[in-house]
Amino acid sequence: MRQSEWTVASFGSCADFQEGYVNPAQSVTAYFDGPISWLRAVDLNDGFVNETSRTLSVEGFKSAGKAATLFPAGTLAISKSGTIGRIGILQREMCGNRAVINVRPRPDRLDVRFAFYSMLLGRPQIERLAEGSVQKNLYVSALSKFSLFLPPLPEQRAIGATLGALDDKIELNRKMNATLEAMARALFRDWFVDFGPTRAKAEGRAPYLSPELWPLFPDRLDAEGKPEGWKIGTLGAVATARNEGVDPSAISPDTPYIGLEHMPRGSIALSDWEGAGKVSSNKAAFVAGDFLFGKLRPYFHKVGIAPVTGICSTDIVVVRPKSPAWGGFVIACISDEDFVAYTDKTSTGTKMPRTSWGVMAMYPVALPSSTLAGAFNATISPMLDRIRANIHESRTLAQTRDLLLPRLMSGELRVAEAERLAEVAL
């Protein structure tokens, strides 16, 4: 494909735009936590949008009246205020709030994925289109002026498919990690919260674990309602916090740095970090395999396993098991919804409530035998290892995509050559 066959076009000549206008009153609790995904700028992650951080009831959706619109899967979305230019491809039907513009490329002019990558590459231009002196806003009238460098549609589709293959694999890894994490969480709650195996034994039900694991569980519950022989203790009995401060001027700028902004909510698969070159204040040290817990109330559900060695914000508690055999128990415990609720309830402070390791360590737990804790660790360790491997693979895939992106979108690199380079990464 010759560059002479590429043309320059405005976004508005190739796509249709619609802002989200579903903004239910926050004071009406009945409007929320229903079946309808409610897209906000915070949900846009420069990739696929599978779910939203908040949902609406049918009543909440209809509160928008005639403006209540559901955008189908495949719609592009871009944030128009706050952090302008964050984009996403909706993977399911969603409605949007006023901070989001939804984009529908016209199929006879513009391929959806090519449009997505054009927006990703052209973010600096999009940011410059925002207007306002106090708070910048990206209006539809301005976004429609965004310039696209377009090859013919077949070439658009080929470019979108080549880059998309890398993102599809990244998305597959994300879904696999979510499944593995859900399996580990379910095991933890069954064994150590609901006491499923012990209850099954006490009720005379058939074993549902392997012959090696089943005998490790007590046969009955004691008078306190916990498995017989287990002790009531605290998290601090099996875990500790690492408190090692680091002066950023004394480390390499390439040292991985993790802040609260890098940690996903509700997932231990911590896949984002940056170099420490821009860090100026003292931070905390951690090593690969440590557990990181965001200690500010808005970030309590940000818990992850460090996939690399580096430094982190002092608003993150670095947790590690006192014995490796307890590692699985500790990470499953501090990422469990009951523990998050405990830290929320016991947090202190008015402007920005927070927890501390001293409070976290006092969390009451039913402690099994060390043998059973070790068996649980051995059971979920392959899952956690797979999660970490997927994280590193996805970062390599993303680096390959980012390398190919500008060269493909400018016509400098032919699709066939890009496909060969992508296949190496895949």
FIKEFI-939958 format. One record per residue (C-alpha): x, y, z; residue number from 0; residue in three letters. Coordinates in Angstrom, 2 decimals. Layout:
<sites>
      c1      c2      c3 pos code
       X       Y       Z NUM  ALA
...
</sites>
This chain:
<sites>
      c1      c2      c3 pos code
    0.00    0.00    0.00   0  MET
    1.48    3.29   -1.11   1  ARG
    1.25    6.32    1.17   2  GLN
   -0.08    8.25   -1.83   3  SER
   -3.32    6.28   -1.43   4  GLU
   -3.80    7.56    2.12   5  TRP
   -5.99   10.62    2.68   6  THR
   -6.50   13.12    5.49   7  VAL
  -10.04   13.37    6.86   8  ALA
  -11.74   14.93    9.85   9  SER
  -13.16   12.60   12.49  10  PHE
  -16.55   14.21   12.02  11  GLY
  -16.67   13.16    8.38  12  SER
  -16.14    9.51    9.31  13  CYS
  -18.02    9.00   12.59  14  ALA
  -21.07   10.00   14.60  15  ASP
  -20.87   11.22   18.19  16  PHE
  -23.22   11.19   21.15  17  GLN
  -22.57   12.31   24.69  18  GLU
  -23.80   10.33   27.66  19  GLY
  -26.59   12.05   29.55  20  TYR
  -27.50    9.46   32.16  21  VAL
  -26.65   11.18   35.44  22  ASN
  -28.96    9.90   38.21  23  PRO
  -29.24   11.79   41.49  24  ALA
  -26.61   10.33   43.83  25  GLN
  -28.97   10.75   46.77  26  SER
  -31.44    8.19   45.40  27  VAL
  -29.98    4.82   46.36  28  THR
  -32.66    2.96   44.39  29  ALA
  -31.09    4.29   41.19  30  TYR
  -27.90    2.28   41.64  31  PHE
  -26.55   -1.29   41.85  32  ASP
  -28.81   -2.69   39.17  33  GLY
  -28.29   -4.63   35.92  34  PRO
  -27.30   -1.73   33.65  35  ILE
  -23.61   -0.90   33.15  36  SER
  -22.99    2.82   33.69  37  TRP
  -19.91    4.04   31.82  38  LEU
  -17.90    6.86   33.36  39  ARG
  -14.48    8.28   32.52  40  ALA
  -12.88    6.25   35.31  41  VAL
  -13.87    3.05   33.48  42  ASP
  -11.92    3.90   30.33  43  LEU
   -8.55    2.14   30.25  44  ASN
   -7.28    2.56   26.67  45  ASP
   -8.50   -0.96   25.91  46  GLY
  -11.58   -3.13   26.16  47  PHE
  -14.26   -2.07   28.64  48  VAL
  -15.83   -5.26   29.99  49  ASN
  -17.46   -3.89   33.10  50  GLU
  -18.06   -0.62   34.89  51  THR
  -17.25    0.38   38.46  52  SER
  -20.90    1.34   39.05  53  ARG
  -24.19    0.04   37.70  54  THR
  -27.71    1.45   37.53  55  LEU
  -31.16    0.09   38.16  56  SER
  -33.73    0.32   35.38  57  VAL
  -35.30    3.15   37.38  58  GLU
  -31.97    4.98   37.55  59  GLY
  -31.45    4.59   33.81  60  PHE
  -34.94    5.85   33.02  61  LYS
  -34.41    8.88   35.26  62  SER
  -32.59   10.44   32.30  63  ALA
  -35.86   10.53   30.38  64  GLY
  -35.48   10.90   26.62  65  LYS
  -31.70   11.12   27.01  66  ALA
  -31.55    7.54   28.31  67  ALA
  -29.56    5.73   25.63  68  THR
  -27.82    2.36   25.62  69  LEU
  -24.71    2.15   23.46  70  PHE
  -24.07   -1.26   21.85  71  PRO
  -20.96   -3.40   22.13  72  ALA
  -18.29   -2.17   19.72  73  GLY
  -18.93    1.50   20.45  74  THR
  -15.84    3.64   21.08  75  LEU
  -15.83    5.94   24.09  76  ALA
  -13.56    8.82   25.09  77  ILE
  -13.37   10.89   28.27  78  SER
  -14.21   14.57   27.74  79  LYS
  -13.20   16.04   31.11  80  SER
  -10.80   15.31   33.95  81  GLY
   -8.16   13.13   32.30  82  THR
   -9.12   13.96   28.74  83  ILE
   -8.57   11.43   25.98  84  GLY
   -8.87    8.12   27.83  85  ARG
  -10.52    5.73   25.41  86  ILE
  -12.11    2.32   25.32  87  GLY
  -14.04   -0.17   23.20  88  ILE
  -17.27   -1.27   24.85  89  LEU
  -17.55   -5.05   25.08  90  GLN
  -21.18   -4.98   26.17  91  ARG
  -24.19   -2.69   26.07  92  GLU
  -23.77    0.32   28.37  93  MET
  -25.16    3.77   29.07  94  CYS
  -22.82    6.69   29.70  95  GLY
  -22.64    9.75   31.91  96  ASN
  -21.86   13.32   30.91  97  ARG
  -18.08   12.88   31.12  98  ALA
  -18.01   10.48   28.17  99  VAL
  -18.45   10.91   24.42 100  ILE
  -19.50    7.79   22.52 101  ASN
  -18.21    7.37   18.98 102  VAL
  -19.74    5.26   16.19 103  ARG
  -17.47    5.06   13.12 104  PRO
  -19.37    4.96    9.84 105  ARG
  -18.66    1.48    8.45 106  PRO
  -18.27    2.71    4.87 107  ASP
  -15.54    5.17    5.89 108  ARG
  -13.78    4.04    9.05 109  LEU
  -12.93    0.71   10.68 110  ASP
  -13.65    0.63   14.43 111  VAL
  -10.28   -0.70   15.46 112  ARG
   -8.39    1.59   13.12 113  PHE
  -10.32    4.49   14.69 114  ALA
   -9.40    3.25   18.16 115  PHE
   -5.69    3.12   17.35 116  TYR
   -5.86    6.49   15.60 117  SER
   -7.31    7.99   18.79 118  MET
   -4.70    6.24   20.93 119  LEU
   -1.84    7.54   18.82 120  LEU
   -3.41   10.97   18.38 121  GLY
   -4.15   11.61   22.04 122  ARG
   -1.85   14.68   22.23 123  PRO
   -3.79   16.26   19.36 124  GLN
   -7.10   15.39   21.05 125  ILE
   -5.93   16.93   24.33 126  GLU
   -5.08   20.16   22.49 127  ARG
   -8.63   20.30   21.13 128  LEU
  -10.06   20.61   24.66 129  ALA
  -11.39   24.04   25.62 130  GLU
  -11.74   25.98   28.87 131  GLY
   -9.59   28.15   31.13 132  SER
  -10.37   26.68   34.57 133  VAL
  -11.31   23.13   33.62 134  GLN
  -10.68   21.77   30.16 135  LYS
  -13.52   20.02   28.34 136  ASN
  -13.54   18.13   25.08 137  LEU
  -16.68   18.99   23.15 138  TYR
  -18.14   17.03   20.25 139  VAL
  -17.63   20.04   18.00 140  SER
  -13.91   19.98   18.80 141  ALA
  -13.48   16.19   18.64 142  LEU
  -15.05   16.18   15.18 143  SER
  -12.04   18.24   13.98 144  LYS
   -9.54   15.53   15.00 145  PHE
   -7.47   14.68   11.91 146  SER
   -7.23   11.10   10.66 147  LEU
   -4.68    9.75    8.19 148  PHE
   -6.71    7.11    6.36 149  LEU
   -5.73    4.32    3.99 150  PRO
   -8.50    2.54    2.04 151  PRO
  -10.85    0.43    4.18 152  LEU
   -9.20   -2.96    3.45 153  PRO
   -5.89   -1.56    4.69 154  GLU
   -7.60   -0.04    7.74 155  GLN
   -9.05   -3.43    8.62 156  ARG
   -5.70   -5.17    8.14 157  ALA
   -3.91   -2.65   10.36 158  ILE
   -6.64   -2.89   12.99 159  GLY
   -6.50   -6.68   12.90 160  ALA
   -2.70   -6.79   13.25 161  THR
   -2.61   -4.49   16.26 162  LEU
   -5.83   -6.01   17.54 163  GLY
   -4.32   -9.50   17.65 164  ALA
   -1.87   -8.25   20.27 165  LEU
   -4.60   -6.56   22.29 166  ASP
   -6.81   -9.66   21.97 167  ASP
   -4.07  -11.77   23.56 168  LYS
   -3.64   -9.17   26.32 169  ILE
   -7.39   -9.32   26.91 170  GLU
   -7.31  -13.13   26.96 171  LEU
   -4.57  -13.01   29.59 172  ASN
   -6.65  -10.57   31.65 173  ARG
   -9.66  -12.86   31.53 174  LYS
   -7.54  -15.87   32.42 175  MET
   -6.11  -13.99   35.39 176  ASN
   -9.60  -13.03   36.54 177  ALA
  -10.70  -16.67   36.35 178  THR
   -7.64  -17.93   38.23 179  LEU
   -8.08  -15.29   40.92 180  GLU
  -11.76  -16.16   41.31 181  ALA
  -10.82  -19.83   41.76 182  MET
   -8.26  -18.96   44.45 183  ALA
  -10.73  -16.71   46.26 184  ARG
  -13.44  -19.38   46.16 185  ALA
  -11.07  -21.96   47.65 186  LEU
  -10.02  -19.60   50.43 187  PHE
  -13.59  -18.79   51.42 188  ARG
  -14.64  -22.44   51.27 189  ASP
  -11.73  -23.70   53.35 190  TRP
  -11.14  -20.88   55.82 191  PHE
  -14.29  -18.73   55.99 192  VAL
  -17.24  -21.05   55.38 193  ASP
  -15.39  -24.16   56.65 194  PHE
  -16.92  -26.19   53.82 195  GLY
  -14.82  -29.37   54.10 196  PRO
  -15.31  -29.61   57.87 197  THR
  -19.05  -29.04   57.55 198  ARG
  -19.24  -31.71   54.87 199  ALA
  -17.40  -34.15   57.12 200  LYS
  -19.63  -33.33   60.10 201  ALA
  -22.74  -33.92   57.98 202  GLU
  -21.42  -37.18   56.57 203  GLY
  -21.24  -35.92   52.99 204  ARG
  -18.90  -37.38   50.40 205  ALA
  -15.40  -35.89   50.06 206  PRO
  -15.07  -33.26   47.33 207  TYR
  -11.32  -32.67   47.62 208  LEU
   -8.42  -34.95   46.74 209  SER
   -7.53  -37.89   49.03 210  PRO
   -4.38  -36.00   50.02 211  GLU
   -6.25  -32.89   51.15 212  LEU
   -9.41  -34.30   52.73 213  TRP
   -7.76  -35.79   55.85 214  PRO
   -6.17  -32.41   56.68 215  LEU
   -9.55  -30.96   57.71 216  PHE
  -11.10  -31.58   61.16 217  PRO
  -14.19  -33.78   61.36 218  ASP
  -16.36  -31.34   63.29 219  ARG
  -16.88  -27.75   64.41 220  LEU
  -16.20  -26.81   68.02 221  ASP
  -18.40  -24.83   70.39 222  ALA
  -17.12  -21.56   68.86 223  GLU
  -18.25  -22.63   65.40 224  GLY
  -14.75  -23.09   63.99 225  LYS
  -13.10  -26.35   62.91 226  PRO
  -12.00  -28.34   65.94 227  GLU
   -8.34  -27.74   66.78 228  GLY
   -8.07  -24.43   64.93 229  TRP
   -7.13  -21.38   66.94 230  LYS
   -8.65  -17.92   66.96 231  ILE
   -5.75  -15.61   66.23 232  GLY
   -4.89  -12.50   64.25 233  THR
   -3.44  -11.79   60.84 234  LEU
   -0.31  -10.51   62.59 235  GLY
    0.39  -14.03   63.84 236  ALA
    1.21  -15.19   60.31 237  VAL
    2.11  -11.97   58.46 238  ALA
    4.24   -8.89   58.93 239  THR
    4.78   -5.54   57.22 240  ALA
    8.04   -4.48   55.59 241  ARG
    9.02   -0.93   56.52 242  ASN
   12.10   -0.05   54.50 243  GLU
   12.28    3.54   53.31 244  GLY
   14.07    4.43   50.09 245  VAL
   15.58    7.73   48.97 246  ASP
   14.74    7.87   45.24 247  PRO
   17.94    9.79   44.50 248  SER
   19.91    6.72   45.56 249  ALA
   18.33    4.30   43.08 250  ILE
   18.29    3.84   39.32 251  SER
   15.59    5.80   37.46 252  PRO
   14.63    2.52   35.80 253  ASP
   13.63    0.99   39.14 254  THR
    9.94   -0.01   38.97 255  PRO
    7.66    2.36   40.88 256  TYR
    4.10    1.46   41.89 257  ILE
    1.65    4.09   43.14 258  GLY
   -2.00    3.71   44.05 259  LEU
   -2.84    4.86   40.54 260  GLU
   -1.15    1.76   39.13 261  HIS
   -3.10   -0.73   41.23 262  MET
   -6.32   -2.23   39.85 263  PRO
   -9.37   -2.30   42.09 264  ARG
  -10.59   -5.71   43.17 265  GLY
   -7.82   -7.69   41.47 266  SER
   -4.48   -9.02   42.73 267  ILE
   -3.11   -9.04   39.15 268  ALA
   -0.92   -5.95   39.43 269  LEU
    0.27   -5.31   35.90 270  SER
    1.07   -1.60   35.74 271  ASP
    4.13    0.29   36.94 272  TRP
    6.57    2.95   35.73 273  GLU
   10.19    3.94   36.20 274  GLY
   11.19    5.82   39.34 275  ALA
   12.81    8.66   37.39 276  GLY
   10.10   11.20   38.26 277  LYS
    9.80   10.18   41.92 278  VAL
   11.06   12.88   44.30 279  SER
    9.92   11.93   47.82 280  SER
   10.87    8.95   49.97 281  ASN
    9.16    5.69   49.11 282  LYS
    8.89    2.14   50.46 283  ALA
   10.84   -0.82   49.14 284  ALA
    9.35   -4.15   48.12 285  PHE
   10.54   -7.29   46.38 286  VAL
    8.80   -9.47   43.82 287  ALA
    6.21  -11.62   45.57 288  GLY
    5.43   -9.10   48.34 289  ASP
    1.79   -8.14   48.81 290  PHE
    0.80   -4.48   48.36 291  LEU
   -2.26   -3.03   50.13 292  PHE
   -3.53    0.52   49.48 293  GLY
   -4.10    2.00   52.94 294  LYS
   -6.32    4.99   52.05 295  LEU
  -10.05    4.29   52.37 296  ARG
  -10.89    5.00   48.70 297  PRO
   -8.21    2.47   47.74 298  TYR
   -8.78   -0.34   50.26 299  PHE
   -9.78   -2.75   47.51 300  HIS
   -6.46   -2.15   45.76 301  LYS
   -4.46   -5.21   46.74 302  VAL
   -1.90   -6.96   44.57 303  GLY
    1.08   -9.26   44.35 304  ILE
    4.22   -7.40   43.30 305  ALA
    5.41   -8.95   40.01 306  PRO
    8.73   -7.08   40.18 307  VAL
   11.15   -5.69   42.76 308  THR
   10.97   -1.93   43.23 309  GLY
    9.58    0.93   45.30 310  ILE
    6.05    2.04   46.06 311  CYS
    4.06    4.91   47.52 312  SER
    4.10    5.20   51.31 313  THR
    0.30    5.04   51.04 314  ASP
    0.78    1.35   50.32 315  ILE
    1.43   -1.22   53.05 316  VAL
    3.98   -3.87   52.03 317  VAL
    2.86   -7.19   53.54 318  VAL
    4.62  -10.53   53.55 319  ARG
    4.01  -13.87   55.28 320  PRO
    6.18  -14.79   58.25 321  LYS
    6.63  -18.19   56.63 322  SER
    6.42  -18.93   52.88 323  PRO
    3.92  -21.70   53.61 324  ALA
    1.42  -19.07   54.74 325  TRP
    1.77  -16.91   51.61 326  GLY
   -1.40  -18.12   49.92 327  GLY
   -3.43  -17.70   53.11 328  PHE
   -2.16  -14.16   53.67 329  VAL
   -2.78  -12.78   50.15 330  ILE
   -6.20  -14.43   49.99 331  ALA
   -7.06  -13.01   53.40 332  CYS
   -6.05   -9.38   52.78 333  ILE
   -7.76   -9.32   49.37 334  SER
  -10.96  -10.89   50.71 335  ASP
  -14.09   -8.73   50.90 336  GLU
  -14.41   -9.32   54.66 337  ASP
  -10.93   -7.94   55.30 338  PHE
  -11.58   -4.91   53.08 339  VAL
  -14.79   -4.25   55.04 340  ALA
  -12.80   -4.52   58.30 341  TYR
  -10.22   -1.94   57.19 342  THR
  -13.01    0.36   56.05 343  ASP
  -14.78    0.12   59.40 344  LYS
  -11.62    0.62   61.47 345  THR
  -10.02    3.38   59.37 346  SER
   -9.28    6.68   61.09 347  THR
   -8.94   10.28   59.92 348  GLY
  -11.40   12.87   58.67 349  THR
  -10.19   14.20   55.32 350  LYS
   -8.68   10.96   54.05 351  MET
   -9.39    7.99   56.37 352  PRO
   -6.69    5.37   56.33 353  ARG
   -5.63    2.14   57.93 354  THR
   -2.23    1.02   59.21 355  SER
   -0.42   -2.25   59.61 356  TRP
   -1.04   -2.08   63.35 357  GLY
   -4.79   -2.18   62.71 358  VAL
   -4.55   -4.68   59.86 359  MET
   -2.49   -7.04   62.01 360  ALA
   -5.29   -7.21   64.60 361  MET
   -7.78   -8.67   62.12 362  TYR
   -9.22  -11.82   63.73 363  PRO
   -8.84  -15.06   61.79 364  VAL
   -9.40  -18.75   62.41 365  ALA
   -5.93  -20.20   62.04 366  LEU
   -5.65  -23.72   60.60 367  PRO
   -2.68  -26.00   61.10 368  SER
    0.53  -25.02   59.37 369  SER
    0.22  -28.23   57.34 370  THR
   -3.16  -27.18   55.96 371  LEU
   -1.96  -23.62   55.33 372  ALA
    0.95  -25.08   53.38 373  GLY
   -1.39  -27.32   51.41 374  ALA
   -3.53  -24.31   50.48 375  PHE
   -0.42  -22.41   49.42 376  ASN
    0.69  -25.35   47.26 377  ALA
   -2.78  -25.55   45.72 378  THR
   -3.06  -21.92   44.65 379  ILE
    0.64  -21.21   43.94 380  SER
    0.40  -22.52   40.34 381  PRO
   -2.55  -20.14   39.81 382  MET
   -0.57  -17.19   41.17 383  LEU
    2.48  -18.16   39.10 384  ASP
    0.32  -18.25   35.96 385  ARG
   -1.10  -14.82   36.81 386  ILE
    2.40  -13.36   37.13 387  ARG
    3.54  -15.01   33.89 388  ALA
    0.51  -13.59   32.08 389  ASN
    1.30  -10.12   33.42 390  ILE
    4.83  -10.17   32.05 391  HIS
    3.68  -11.62   28.72 392  GLU
    1.03   -8.92   28.38 393  SER
    3.56   -6.17   29.03 394  ARG
    5.78   -7.58   26.27 395  THR
    2.78   -7.69   23.94 396  LEU
    1.89   -4.09   24.81 397  ALA
    5.47   -2.97   24.14 398  GLN
    5.36   -4.66   20.73 399  THR
    2.02   -3.00   19.95 400  ARG
    3.34    0.42   20.98 401  ASP
    6.40   -0.10   18.78 402  LEU
    4.32   -1.02   15.74 403  LEU
    1.53    1.51   16.29 404  LEU
    3.11    4.75   14.98 405  PRO
    4.83    3.04   12.07 406  ARG
    1.68    1.26   10.92 407  LEU
   -0.59    4.26   11.38 408  MET
    1.74    6.47    9.33 409  SER
    2.10    3.98    6.49 410  GLY
    5.84    3.64    7.17 411  GLU
    5.55   -0.09    7.95 412  LEU
    3.76   -2.52    5.67 413  ARG
    1.12   -4.76    7.23 414  VAL
    2.85   -7.97    6.15 415  ALA
    6.06   -6.99    7.96 416  GLU
    4.09   -5.90   11.03 417  ALA
    2.29   -9.25   11.07 418  GLU
    5.63  -11.06   11.13 419  ARG
    6.84   -8.93   14.05 420  LEU
    3.56   -9.45   15.91 421  ALA
    3.73  -13.22   15.41 422  GLU
    7.10  -13.29   17.19 423  VAL
    5.54  -11.66   20.26 424  ALA
    2.45  -13.87   20.10 425  LEU
</sites>
